[in-house]
Amino acid sequence: MNWDQIQGNWKEMSGQLREKYGELTDNELQETRGEREQVEGLIQQKYGKSKEEARAELDHWAADNRA
């Protein structure tokens, strides 16, 4: 699934993303409004990941999920 599709279905997709990254709050995810760079930043901040690691994990997650 591409990021435009994820962003278009953000309420549902943010719930699925929260299942994977339990330290992210609903409020934090809603504040990103599905903007990929902001989501990557949250993952970096909460999990101590590099930008490249966060991007790769989101790519893998997006490929495995369907809206």
C-alpha positions in Angstrom: 0.0 0.0 0.0 1.4 3.4 -0.8 1.5 6.2 1.7 -1.2 8.3 -0.1 -3.6 5.4 0.6 -2.5 5.1 4.2 -3.0 8.8 4.7 -6.4 8.6 3.1 -7.4 6.0 5.6 -5.5 7.4 8.5 -7.9 6.8 11.3 -8.0 3.0 10.6 -4.3 2.8 9.7 -3.1 4.7 12.7 -4.8 2.1 14.9 -3.0 -0.6 13.1 0.3 1.3 13.4 -0.3 1.8 17.1 -0.6 -2.0 17.5 2.9 -2.3 16.1 4.3 0.6 18.1 2.5 0.5 21.4 4.5 3.4 22.8 2.9 5.8 20.4 -0.2 7.4 21.7 -3.4 8.0 19.7 -3.0 11.7 20.2 0.5 11.7 18.8 -0.5 9.7 15.8 -3.6 11.9 15.2 -1.4 15.0 15.4 0.7 13.8 12.5 -2.4 13.6 10.3 -0.7 10.8 8.5 2.3 12.8 7.4 5.0 10.2 6.8 8.0 12.3 8.0 6.2 13.1 11.2 5.4 9.5 11.9 9.0 8.6 11.2 10.0 11.2 13.7 7.8 9.8 16.4 9.3 6.3 15.8 12.8 7.8 16.0 12.0 9.6 19.2 10.2 6.9 21.1 12.2 3.9 19.9 15.7 5.4 19.4 15.8 4.5 15.8 17.7 6.2 13.1 15.9 7.9 10.3 16.8 5.1 7.9 15.6 2.4 10.3 12.3 4.2 10.9 11.8 4.7 7.2 12.6 1.0 6.4 10.2 -0.2 9.2 7.4 2.0 7.8 8.0 0.7 4.3 7.8 -2.9 5.5 4.7 -2.1 7.6 3.0 -0.3 4.7 3.7 -3.2 2.3 2.2 -5.7 4.8 -1.0 -3.7 5.5 -4.2 -3.2 3.7 -6.8 -0.5 4.4 
